[in-house]
Amino acid sequence: MAEISAKDVMALRAATGLGMMDCKQALQETSGDVEAAEEFLRKKLKGKMDARTDRAAGEGRIAIATSDDGSSAAIVELRAETDFTAKNEKFLEAADKAAKLALEKSAGAVDADDAITGLIDQIRIVTGENASYARGHKLTGGSGGTFGVYVHHDGKTGVLLQGEGDLPEALLRDICMHITAITPRPHGVTADDIPANIVEKERKFALEQAMESGKPQEIAEKMVEGKMRKFFEEVALMEQPFIKDPEKKIKDLLPKGASIVAFLRWQVGEAS
């Protein structure tokens, strides 16, 4: 049997977060090979962790990564059973790694691949809780593209903003923070970007209110149009009063020639 050094046991423990005895046993089973021992532990405990996947994972963290050249950015959501685990250093590291892995994918929704699944398996093994990769998305800008990012201090809400033109980093961050905090939350950059199902739902509600007023059809229709204009002003980002200076709208903050292309505002648990 290979001699197992304390240094190797500590190295394996640092890599896996598991106890000393588990790490020592794994090294004995793999003749002192730290890398092989890590894989041994992952396979040994994976079945046990998979049996816990039916547990609700309602806590978690949002993580965002941007490419070194600034041409793309990605946002991901990882889930855990408890906030205690979501604050775990290994969990936070896994979230950051998953965001960086998402950068390697094509633009759009990012599904979990083997590398991301491996991160989740490791979290399950280390924490003994169910964990999951809830979602991911990558945005890609052109040569003139730029990104703003903001993750709230609790890690549960994050905003990824894509712009074009000369947009200072401080302004991008301010707009991201606005999107995080403002109520009602924006549903699109402009009125044209708001999803059709949201618009239809609001229009139906406005029509029901107008008809209940007993007004003639012509007046009721004008009431609906007025309510919809107000609705678009409230939920189209460009039309919203800036939360730090309500006298200005978001569109008034943008330098000449600059624009906001898209944004994603994610909150842990909202995607089920």
Secondary structure as a PSIPRED ss2 file (coil, helix, strand):
# PSIPRED VFORMAT (PSIPRED V4.0)

   1 M C   1.000  0.000  0.000
   2 A C   1.000  0.000  0.000
   3 E C   1.000  0.000  0.000
   4 I C   1.000  0.000  0.000
   5 S C   1.000  0.000  0.000
   6 A H   0.000  1.000  0.000
   7 K H   0.000  1.000  0.000
   8 D H   0.000  1.000  0.000
   9 V H   0.000  1.000  0.000
  10 M H   0.000  1.000  0.000
  11 A H   0.000  1.000  0.000
  12 L H   0.000  1.000  0.000
  13 R H   0.000  1.000  0.000
  14 A H   0.000  1.000  0.000
  15 A H   0.000  1.000  0.000
  16 T H   0.000  1.000  0.000
  17 G C   1.000  0.000  0.000
  18 L C   1.000  0.000  0.000
  19 G C   1.000  0.000  0.000
  20 M H   0.000  1.000  0.000
  21 M H   0.000  1.000  0.000
  22 D H   0.000  1.000  0.000
  23 C H   0.000  1.000  0.000
  24 K H   0.000  1.000  0.000
  25 Q H   0.000  1.000  0.000
  26 A H   0.000  1.000  0.000
  27 L H   0.000  1.000  0.000
  28 Q H   0.000  1.000  0.000
  29 E H   0.000  1.000  0.000
  30 T C   1.000  0.000  0.000
  31 S C   1.000  0.000  0.000
  32 G C   1.000  0.000  0.000
  33 D C   1.000  0.000  0.000
  34 V H   0.000  1.000  0.000
  35 E H   0.000  1.000  0.000
  36 A H   0.000  1.000  0.000
  37 A H   0.000  1.000  0.000
  38 E H   0.000  1.000  0.000
  39 E H   0.000  1.000  0.000
  40 F H   0.000  1.000  0.000
  41 L H   0.000  1.000  0.000
  42 R H   0.000  1.000  0.000
  43 K H   0.000  1.000  0.000
  44 K H   0.000  1.000  0.000
  45 L H   0.000  1.000  0.000
  46 K H   0.000  1.000  0.000
  47 G H   0.000  1.000  0.000
  48 K H   0.000  1.000  0.000
  49 M H   0.000  1.000  0.000
  50 D H   0.000  1.000  0.000
  51 A C   1.000  0.000  0.000
  52 R C   1.000  0.000  0.000
  53 T C   1.000  0.000  0.000
  54 D C   1.000  0.000  0.000
  55 R C   1.000  0.000  0.000
  56 A C   1.000  0.000  0.000
  57 A C   1.000  0.000  0.000
  58 G C   1.000  0.000  0.000
  59 E E   0.000  0.000  1.000
  60 G E   0.000  0.000  1.000
  61 R E   0.000  0.000  1.000
  62 I E   0.000  0.000  1.000
  63 A E   0.000  0.000  1.000
  64 I E   0.000  0.000  1.000
  65 A E   0.000  0.000  1.000
  66 T E   0.000  0.000  1.000
  67 S C   1.000  0.000  0.000
  68 D C   1.000  0.000  0.000
  69 D C   1.000  0.000  0.000
  70 G C   1.000  0.000  0.000
  71 S C   1.000  0.000  0.000
  72 S E   0.000  0.000  1.000
  73 A E   0.000  0.000  1.000
  74 A E   0.000  0.000  1.000
  75 I E   0.000  0.000  1.000
  76 V E   0.000  0.000  1.000
  77 E E   0.000  0.000  1.000
  78 L E   0.000  0.000  1.000
  79 R E   0.000  0.000  1.000
  80 A E   0.000  0.000  1.000
  81 E C   1.000  0.000  0.000
  82 T C   1.000  0.000  0.000
  83 D H   0.000  1.000  0.000
  84 F H   0.000  1.000  0.000
  85 T H   0.000  1.000  0.000
  86 A H   0.000  1.000  0.000
  87 K C   1.000  0.000  0.000
  88 N C   1.000  0.000  0.000
  89 E H   0.000  1.000  0.000
  90 K H   0.000  1.000  0.000
  91 F H   0.000  1.000  0.000
  92 L H   0.000  1.000  0.000
  93 E H   0.000  1.000  0.000
  94 A H   0.000  1.000  0.000
  95 A H   0.000  1.000  0.000
  96 D H   0.000  1.000  0.000
  97 K H   0.000  1.000  0.000
  98 A H   0.000  1.000  0.000
  99 A H   0.000  1.000  0.000
 100 K H   0.000  1.000  0.000
 101 L H   0.000  1.000  0.000
 102 A H   0.000  1.000  0.000
 103 L C   1.000  0.000  0.000
 104 E C   1.000  0.000  0.000
 105 K C   1.000  0.000  0.000
 106 S C   1.000  0.000  0.000
 107 A C   1.000  0.000  0.000
 108 G E   0.000  0.000  1.000
 109 A E   0.000  0.000  1.000
 110 V C   1.000  0.000  0.000
 111 D C   1.000  0.000  0.000
 112 A C   1.000  0.000  0.000
 113 D C   1.000  0.000  0.000
 114 D H   0.000  1.000  0.000
 115 A H   0.000  1.000  0.000
 116 I H   0.000  1.000  0.000
 117 T H   0.000  1.000  0.000
 118 G H   0.000  1.000  0.000
 119 L H   0.000  1.000  0.000
 120 I H   0.000  1.000  0.000
 121 D H   0.000  1.000  0.000
 122 Q H   0.000  1.000  0.000
 123 I H   0.000  1.000  0.000
 124 R H   0.000  1.000  0.000
 125 I H   0.000  1.000  0.000
 126 V H   0.000  1.000  0.000
 127 T H   0.000  1.000  0.000
 128 G C   1.000  0.000  0.000
 129 E C   1.000  0.000  0.000
 130 N C   1.000  0.000  0.000
 131 A E   0.000  0.000  1.000
 132 S E   0.000  0.000  1.000
 133 Y E   0.000  0.000  1.000
 134 A E   0.000  0.000  1.000
 135 R E   0.000  0.000  1.000
 136 G E   0.000  0.000  1.000
 137 H E   0.000  0.000  1.000
 138 K E   0.000  0.000  1.000
 139 L E   0.000  0.000  1.000
 140 T E   0.000  0.000  1.000
 141 G C   1.000  0.000  0.000
 142 G C   1.000  0.000  0.000
 143 S C   1.000  0.000  0.000
 144 G C   1.000  0.000  0.000
 145 G E   0.000  0.000  1.000
 146 T E   0.000  0.000  1.000
 147 F E   0.000  0.000  1.000
 148 G E   0.000  0.000  1.000
 149 V E   0.000  0.000  1.000
 150 Y E   0.000  0.000  1.000
 151 V E   0.000  0.000  1.000
 152 H C   1.000  0.000  0.000
 153 H C   1.000  0.000  0.000
 154 D C   1.000  0.000  0.000
 155 G C   1.000  0.000  0.000
 156 K C   1.000  0.000  0.000
 157 T E   0.000  0.000  1.000
 158 G E   0.000  0.000  1.000
 159 V E   0.000  0.000  1.000
 160 L E   0.000  0.000  1.000
 161 L E   0.000  0.000  1.000
 162 Q E   0.000  0.000  1.000
 163 G E   0.000  0.000  1.000
 164 E E   0.000  0.000  1.000
 165 G C   1.000  0.000  0.000
 166 D C   1.000  0.000  0.000
 167 L C   1.000  0.000  0.000
 168 P C   1.000  0.000  0.000
 169 E H   0.000  1.000  0.000
 170 A H   0.000  1.000  0.000
 171 L H   0.000  1.000  0.000
 172 L H   0.000  1.000  0.000
 173 R H   0.000  1.000  0.000
 174 D H   0.000  1.000  0.000
 175 I H   0.000  1.000  0.000
 176 C H   0.000  1.000  0.000
 177 M H   0.000  1.000  0.000
 178 H H   0.000  1.000  0.000
 179 I H   0.000  1.000  0.000
 180 T H   0.000  1.000  0.000
 181 A H   0.000  1.000  0.000
 182 I C   1.000  0.000  0.000
 183 T C   1.000  0.000  0.000
 184 P C   1.000  0.000  0.000
 185 R C   1.000  0.000  0.000
 186 P C   1.000  0.000  0.000
 187 H C   1.000  0.000  0.000
 188 G E   0.000  0.000  1.000
 189 V C   1.000  0.000  0.000
 190 T C   1.000  0.000  0.000
 191 A H   0.000  1.000  0.000
 192 D H   0.000  1.000  0.000
 193 D H   0.000  1.000  0.000
 194 I C   1.000  0.000  0.000
 195 P C   1.000  0.000  0.000
 196 A H   0.000  1.000  0.000
 197 N H   0.000  1.000  0.000
 198 I H   0.000  1.000  0.000
 199 V H   0.000  1.000  0.000
 200 E H   0.000  1.000  0.000
 201 K H   0.000  1.000  0.000
 202 E H   0.000  1.000  0.000
 203 R H   0.000  1.000  0.000
 204 K H   0.000  1.000  0.000
 205 F H   0.000  1.000  0.000
 206 A H   0.000  1.000  0.000
 207 L H   0.000  1.000  0.000
 208 E H   0.000  1.000  0.000
 209 Q H   0.000  1.000  0.000
 210 A H   0.000  1.000  0.000
 211 M H   0.000  1.000  0.000
 212 E H   0.000  1.000  0.000
 213 S C   1.000  0.000  0.000
 214 G C   1.000  0.000  0.000
 215 K C   1.000  0.000  0.000
 216 P C   1.000  0.000  0.000
 217 Q H   0.000  1.000  0.000
 218 E H   0.000  1.000  0.000
 219 I H   0.000  1.000  0.000
 220 A H   0.000  1.000  0.000
 221 E H   0.000  1.000  0.000
 222 K H   0.000  1.000  0.000
 223 M H   0.000  1.000  0.000
 224 V H   0.000  1.000  0.000
 225 E H   0.000  1.000  0.000
 226 G H   0.000  1.000  0.000
 227 K H   0.000  1.000  0.000
 228 M H   0.000  1.000  0.000
 229 R H   0.000  1.000  0.000
 230 K H   0.000  1.000  0.000
 231 F H   0.000  1.000  0.000
 232 F H   0.000  1.000  0.000
 233 E H   0.000  1.000  0.000
 234 E H   0.000  1.000  0.000
 235 V H   0.000  1.000  0.000
 236 A E   0.000  0.000  1.000
 237 L H   0.000  1.000  0.000
 238 M H   0.000  1.000  0.000
 239 E H   0.000  1.000  0.000
 240 Q C   1.000  0.000  0.000
 241 P E   0.000  0.000  1.000
 242 F E   0.000  0.000  1.000
 243 I C   1.000  0.000  0.000
 244 K C   1.000  0.000  0.000
 245 D E   0.000  0.000  1.000
 246 P E   0.000  0.000  1.000
 247 E E   0.000  0.000  1.000
 248 K E   0.000  0.000  1.000
 249 K E   0.000  0.000  1.000
 250 I H   0.000  1.000  0.000
 251 K H   0.000  1.000  0.000
 252 D H   0.000  1.000  0.000
 253 L H   0.000  1.000  0.000
 254 L C   1.000  0.000  0.000
 255 P C   1.000  0.000  0.000
 256 K C   1.000  0.000  0.000
 257 G C   1.000  0.000  0.000
 258 A C   1.000  0.000  0.000
 259 S E   0.000  0.000  1.000
 260 I E   0.000  0.000  1.000
 261 V E   0.000  0.000  1.000
 262 A E   0.000  0.000  1.000
 263 F E   0.000  0.000  1.000
 264 L E   0.000  0.000  1.000
 265 R E   0.000  0.000  1.000
 266 W E   0.000  0.000  1.000
 267 Q E   0.000  0.000  1.000
 268 V C   1.000  0.000  0.000
 269 G C   1.000  0.000  0.000
 270 E C   1.000  0.000  0.000
 271 A C   1.000  0.000  0.000
 272 S C   1.000  0.000  0.000
